[in-house]
């Protein structure tokens, strides 16, 4: 009786270990692919650019993309990187500075 109970406890512990491993694996996979993708229309609205300008950004390799069935998708992080790489802090004095 005790031997069967010990075996059952061992199996239960093994199941808990496997469950923890699978949850951790699933979480790491989700984090890996968590970057949000948006379509070209949203990119044009966000960056205030035309369809042709967006095409130029694609063609020049400035803005990476993915194409599925003729529709273009972009990573939000790539848009942020583009904006950061072109960021130019103001060199003028702040309003009110003497």
C-alpha positions as CSV (number, residue, x, y, z in Angstrom):
1,X,0.0,0.0,0.0
2,X,2.8,2.4,1.0
3,X,4.8,1.5,-2.1
4,X,1.8,2.3,-4.4
5,X,1.2,5.6,-2.6
6,X,4.9,6.6,-2.9
7,X,4.8,5.7,-6.6
8,X,1.7,7.9,-7.0
9,X,3.5,10.8,-5.3
10,X,6.5,10.4,-7.5
11,X,4.3,10.5,-10.6
12,X,2.4,13.5,-9.4
13,X,5.7,15.3,-8.8
14,X,6.9,14.4,-12.3
15,X,3.7,15.8,-13.7
16,X,4.2,19.0,-11.8
17,X,7.8,19.3,-13.1
18,X,6.7,18.6,-16.7
19,X,3.8,21.1,-16.4
20,X,6.2,23.8,-15.1
21,X,8.6,23.1,-18.0
22,X,5.9,23.3,-20.6
23,X,4.5,26.6,-19.1
24,X,8.0,28.1,-19.1
25,X,8.7,26.9,-22.6
26,X,5.4,28.4,-23.8
27,X,6.0,31.7,-22.1
28,X,9.5,32.0,-23.7
29,X,8.1,31.3,-27.1
30,X,5.4,33.9,-26.7
31,X,8.0,36.5,-25.6
32,X,10.1,35.6,-28.6
33,X,7.2,36.4,-31.0
34,X,5.4,39.0,-28.9
35,X,6.4,41.9,-31.2
36,X,3.2,43.4,-32.6
37,X,2.7,43.5,-36.4
38,X,0.6,46.2,-38.1
39,X,-0.5,46.6,-41.7
40,X,0.6,49.4,-44.1
41,X,-2.5,51.5,-43.6
42,X,-1.8,51.8,-39.9
43,X,1.9,52.6,-40.6
44,X,0.8,55.4,-43.1
45,X,-1.5,56.9,-40.5
46,X,1.0,56.7,-37.7
47,X,3.9,58.1,-39.6
48,X,1.8,60.5,-41.7
49,X,3.2,59.3,-44.9
50,X,1.7,58.5,-48.3
51,X,1.5,55.0,-49.9
52,X,4.3,55.9,-52.2
53,X,6.6,57.1,-49.4
54,X,5.9,53.8,-47.5
55,X,6.9,51.9,-50.7
56,X,10.1,53.9,-50.9
57,X,10.9,53.1,-47.3
58,X,10.4,49.4,-48.2
59,X,12.3,49.5,-51.4
60,X,15.3,51.2,-49.9
61,X,15.4,48.7,-47.0
62,X,14.9,51.4,-44.4
63,X,11.7,49.8,-43.1
64,X,11.6,46.0,-43.0
65,X,8.4,44.2,-43.8
66,X,6.6,40.9,-44.3
67,X,4.3,40.3,-47.3
68,X,1.4,37.9,-47.2
69,X,-1.0,37.6,-50.2
70,X,0.0,41.0,-51.4
71,X,-0.5,42.7,-48.1
72,X,2.4,44.3,-46.3
73,X,2.9,44.0,-42.5
74,X,5.5,45.9,-40.4
75,X,6.8,45.4,-36.8
76,X,6.0,48.2,-34.4
77,X,9.5,47.9,-33.1
78,X,10.9,48.5,-36.6
79,X,8.9,51.7,-36.8
80,X,10.1,52.8,-33.4
81,X,13.7,52.1,-34.5
82,X,13.3,54.1,-37.6
83,X,12.0,57.1,-35.6
84,X,14.7,56.7,-33.0
85,X,17.5,56.6,-35.7
86,X,16.2,59.8,-37.2
87,X,15.6,61.6,-33.9
88,X,17.2,65.0,-33.7
89,X,17.0,66.8,-30.3
90,X,16.1,70.5,-30.5
91,X,19.2,72.8,-30.4
92,X,17.2,75.9,-29.8
93,X,16.7,77.4,-26.3
94,X,13.5,76.4,-24.5
95,X,10.7,78.9,-24.3
96,X,11.2,81.0,-21.3
97,X,15.0,80.5,-21.1
98,X,16.9,83.8,-20.9
